[in-house]
């Protein structure tokens, strides 16, 4: 017996029980209305958000007010038919908008986790822990007691009063880290000591809050409190957290790195991030806690991935801020009903909510700040900053409403409590912070951070070492290993296999071995951040077979995966023609890779062994941007070795007696400024810089004399390449002179 295949319209007819053409038209109409609804939400939400920011309030406040405006309280009263068609509960359009909003919750928590600074919490842990615990405990108890005495008319289910009380207590006790960070950035207090303490406390507060709300929502979904079930949820959450910050952290970093390096599809890293978020959210849901915890932890792990490029994070942030954030908060505002304020009793209850929330947070955080060692003014600013709730409370209230433990009236009261406490925070916090002048130590730190903003090495995130078995390759591997170990940088070692190598030695250590040895030694001497990745975790080894393809092609193929710096060490780095010109391979790398490149050129003792001394380093200081980058590299190497750097400035002697006085004075000032800048770089990194300013008619010959006189092991020199007729790129006359006459090795740094 044969069966005729069902046509699509027959399947639709069977599923819908209606005419396929009518069903299709209905579906198209629903999609069209959904698109219009999203457009209105984005338009009104972003416009009111813009208005709020212009008057010094967070944009999220405008988005919540946008929801109230196009919700049942305003649009529903003015134009009921439009409201019912676009946003009324139970319609297809409302369900689709709600789905976008629920995804928006996960995306918001992902972004919050990505912006969580665990290092900041660790540095301020004592005060942050006291503040967070005190600021949670007092309002939590007050909120729980309030929920216990609420009239039954405000409860969605009187038999679940405990769950409602716990949700209300959590909503009153948690701060919004995004609101706090926004206000601190606006008043330029984010890097101040008190600003960092406020932010660290808010991060810890937010983290504890999401764990609490995830556990409570898991308990509430069971309908009653089951001690055995609660124990399983708590144990599962603990195992999830331990796994996430051990093996999970490495797996996430590996997934992002592998995706970035191997996939050619557009924006593969963003897709990987979203998959990780969905997987961890599903895992926490399976454990029995809310999906927000999985999204939040995923954001923390992703944000601390060693190679999460800034532009990738900004692309993801742009999608969240432009689409998901206004949709979620506007939809949250849609669920509020201003009609509750027709009741005098509910108005009184709203005032009680605001007073309890503010009193509990202000009193608890002020006490925590004092216990943590802060003064009166700092503790007051800390308490005021932690009273901002905003987005966090709205998300908590939305979760409570969705699982049926909060009534719509109680939901509206919580949302307006969040709006009230958030809108009063910015002016009060500005007043409190203005009364706290920076201390001497704090002033020095702020000045140092401002100076470091123009530096390259502190921003170094990913390093590529491309080296063969030659003496140049050995020197490059050792120097790059010192950089990687001291700065804790994600590093890839590309071991090249050159053909016809005349001076390769079979017993020469491999590049990877040299990198590991140098990195491990540097990591022991350098100050290690608390959340840094270990050397073995940060090191990736690859092999480039260059007999069938050029060195340049292999290096550029790897460098194109997103590296900040390439340290290059190959045997044939220079041309055989004019001194100071590069080989064709190096020329191609320099021209096509637009980030800095450091080229190692072994001389003297480093031709025999890569482990030769590097304790005396010389860097010519000319005051140019490329000279400054070379100084940064030299200081980073010296920091790893705990050695010194000599900053040499050679001023050209004047040729005319008439100009002797004015030009000598000008040259002296220029030399002092260039050397002083390198000294300041060294001071910030804890490296002693010896200034050396000399004059000479022949600058190149003077530099060579100083190199020989000082018995230096390495010269790090910055260059700006330019083409040379008939040959490769030209490093300049100074490098050409050093290549011909220097007895020590060179590291040529192209900015």
NORCOR-V648435 format. One record per pair of residues at least 24 apart in sequence whose C-alpha atoms are under 8 Angstrom apart, sorted by the first residue. I is the first residue (numbers start at 1). J is the second residue. Records with the same first field share a line. If there is no record, write none. Layout:
I=J, J
This chain:
30=92, 93
31=93
33=85, 86, 93
34=86, 93, 94, 96, 97
37=86, 87, 93, 97
38=97, 327
41=66, 67, 326, 327, 330
42=323, 326, 327
45=326, 327, 330
46=326
56=426
57=423, 426
58=179, 182, 423
60=326, 329, 390, 391
61=390, 419, 423
63=326, 329, 330, 333
64=329, 330, 331, 332, 333
65=330, 333
66=330, 333
67=329, 330, 331, 332, 333, 334, 335
68=330, 333, 334, 335, 336, 337
69=334
70=334
71=333, 334, 335, 336
72=334, 337
73=336, 337, 338, 339
97=327, 331
98=331
100=324, 327, 328
101=324, 327, 328, 331
102=328
103=324
104=320, 324, 325, 327, 328
105=292, 324, 328, 395
106=277, 281, 291, 292, 295, 296
107=295, 320, 324
108=320, 324, 325
109=292, 295, 296, 299
110=277, 295, 296, 297, 298, 299, 300
111=296, 299, 317, 320
112=178, 296, 299, 300
113=295, 296, 297, 298, 299, 300, 301, 303
114=299, 300, 301, 302, 303, 304
115=299, 300, 303
116=203, 300, 303
117=200, 203
118=531
119=529, 530, 531
120=196, 200
121=200, 201, 203, 204
122=530
124=196, 197, 200
125=200
126=372
127=197, 201, 368, 369, 371, 372, 373, 374
128=197, 198, 200, 201, 204, 372
129=201, 204
130=368, 369, 371, 372
131=201, 364, 365, 366, 367, 368, 369, 372
132=201, 202, 204, 205, 365, 368
133=205, 368
134=364, 365, 367, 368
135=173, 360, 361, 362, 363, 364, 365, 368, 386
136=173, 174, 205, 361, 364
137=173, 364
138=173, 360, 361, 363, 364
139=169, 172, 173, 356, 357, 359, 360, 361, 364
140=169, 170, 172, 173, 360
141=169
142=169, 356, 360
143=168, 169, 170, 172, 173, 356, 357
144=168, 169
154=407, 409, 410
155=405, 406, 407, 410
156=404, 405, 406, 407
157=405
160=220, 223, 224, 405
163=216, 219, 220, 224, 405
164=400, 405, 406
166=216
167=213, 216, 396, 397, 400, 405, 406
168=414
170=209, 212, 213
171=393, 396, 397, 414
172=353, 356, 357, 393
173=357, 360, 361
174=205, 206, 209, 389, 392, 393
175=202, 205, 206, 386, 387, 388, 389, 390, 392, 393
176=202, 206, 386, 388, 389, 390, 391, 392, 393
177=202, 203, 206
178=391
179=388, 389, 390, 391, 422
180=385, 386, 388
183=426, 429
187=430
189=433
191=446
192=438, 442, 446
193=442
194=378, 381, 382
197=382
198=382, 385, 386
201=386
202=386
206=392
210=292, 293
211=293
213=290, 396
214=289, 290, 291, 292, 293
215=288, 289, 290
216=289
217=289, 290, 399, 400, 403
218=288, 289, 290
219=288
220=403, 405
221=403
233=287, 288, 289
236=287
237=284, 287, 289
240=284
241=297
244=297, 301
245=301
248=301
249=301, 305
250=537
252=276, 301, 302, 305
253=301, 302, 305, 306, 307
256=305, 307, 308
257=307
260=561
261=558, 561
269=312
270=312, 316
273=302
306=461, 462, 489, 490, 533
307=461, 462, 490
309=562
329=391, 394
332=394, 398
335=408, 412
336=408, 409, 411, 412, 415
337=408, 409, 412
338=412
340=409, 412
350=413, 416, 417
353=413, 414, 417
354=417, 420, 421
357=387
358=387, 421
361=386, 387
362=386, 387
377=432, 435, 436
378=436
380=432
381=429, 432, 433
384=425, 428, 429
385=425, 429
387=421, 422, 425
388=418, 421, 422, 423, 425
389=418, 419, 421, 422
390=418, 419, 421, 422
391=418
393=418
394=418
448=684
455=629, 632
456=629, 632
457=632, 633, 636
458=487
460=489, 564, 565
461=489, 490, 563, 564
462=489, 490, 491, 562, 563, 564, 565
463=489, 490, 491, 492, 563, 564, 565, 566, 567
464=491, 492, 493, 494, 559, 563, 565, 566, 567
465=491, 492, 493, 494, 566, 567, 568
466=493, 494, 495, 496, 555, 566, 567, 568, 569, 570
467=493, 494, 495, 496, 511, 568, 569, 570
468=495, 496, 497, 498, 511, 569, 570, 571
469=496, 497, 504, 505, 508, 509, 510, 511, 570
470=501, 503, 504, 505, 569, 570, 571
471=503, 504, 571, 602, 606, 607, 608, 609, 610
472=569, 570, 571, 600, 601, 602, 607
473=511, 568, 569, 570, 571, 600
474=509, 510, 511, 514, 569, 609, 610
475=569, 600, 601, 602, 606, 610, 611
476=567, 568, 569, 599, 600
477=511, 512, 514, 515, 567, 569
478=511, 514, 515, 518, 610, 611
479=518, 637
480=515, 567
481=514, 515, 516, 517, 518, 519, 522
482=515, 518, 519, 521, 522, 637, 640, 641
483=519, 522, 636, 637, 640
484=519
485=518, 519, 520, 521, 522, 523, 526, 535, 640
486=519, 522, 523, 525, 526, 527, 528, 636, 639, 640
487=526
488=523, 528, 532, 533, 534, 535, 538
489=538
490=538, 539
491=538, 539, 540
492=539, 540, 541, 542
493=539, 540, 541, 542
494=541, 542, 543, 544, 555
495=541, 542, 543, 544
496=543, 544, 545, 546, 551
497=543, 544, 545, 546, 547
498=545, 546, 547, 551
499=546, 547
501=571
512=541
521=640
522=640, 641
523=640
525=640, 641, 642
526=639, 640
550=585
551=585
552=585, 586, 588, 589
555=589
556=589, 592, 593
559=593
560=593
563=595
564=595, 596
565=595, 596, 597, 598
566=595, 596, 597, 598
567=597, 598, 599, 600
568=597, 598, 599, 600
569=599, 600, 601
573=601
575=727, 728
577=727
578=727
579=736, 737, 739, 740
580=730, 731, 732, 733, 735, 736, 737, 739
581=724, 727, 728, 729, 730, 731, 736
582=727, 728, 729, 730, 731
583=727, 728, 729
584=728
587=728, 729
595=751
596=749, 750, 751
597=749, 750, 751
598=747, 748, 749, 750
599=747, 748, 749
600=745, 746, 747, 748
601=745, 746, 747, 748
602=744, 745, 746
603=742, 743, 744, 745, 746
604=743, 744, 745
605=744
606=745
613=713
614=641, 713, 714
615=641, 643, 644, 713
616=643, 644, 645, 646, 711, 712, 713, 714
617=644, 645, 646, 712, 713, 714, 715, 716
618=645, 646, 647, 648, 707, 712, 714, 715, 716
619=645, 646, 647, 648, 715, 716, 717
620=647, 648, 649, 716, 717
621=647, 648, 649, 674, 675, 678
622=649, 671, 674
623=670, 673, 674, 675, 677
625=751
626=718, 719, 720, 749, 750, 751
627=717, 718, 719
628=678, 718
629=718, 749, 751
630=716, 717, 718, 748, 749
631=678, 716, 717, 718
632=681
633=716
634=716
635=681, 682, 685, 687
636=685
638=687
639=685, 686, 687
642=687
643=687, 688
644=687, 688, 689, 690
645=687, 688, 689, 690
646=689, 690, 691, 692
647=675, 678, 679, 689, 690, 691, 692
648=675, 691, 692, 693, 694
649=674, 675, 692, 693, 694
650=693, 694, 695, 696, 699, 702, 703
651=693, 694, 695, 696, 699
652=695, 696, 697, 698, 699
653=695, 696, 697
654=697
700=733, 734, 737, 738
701=737
704=738, 741, 742
707=742, 743, 744
708=742, 743
712=744
713=744, 745
714=744, 745, 746, 747
715=744, 745, 746, 747
716=746, 747, 748, 749
717=746, 747, 748, 749
718=748, 749, 750, 751
719=748, 749, 750, 751
720=750, 751
721=750
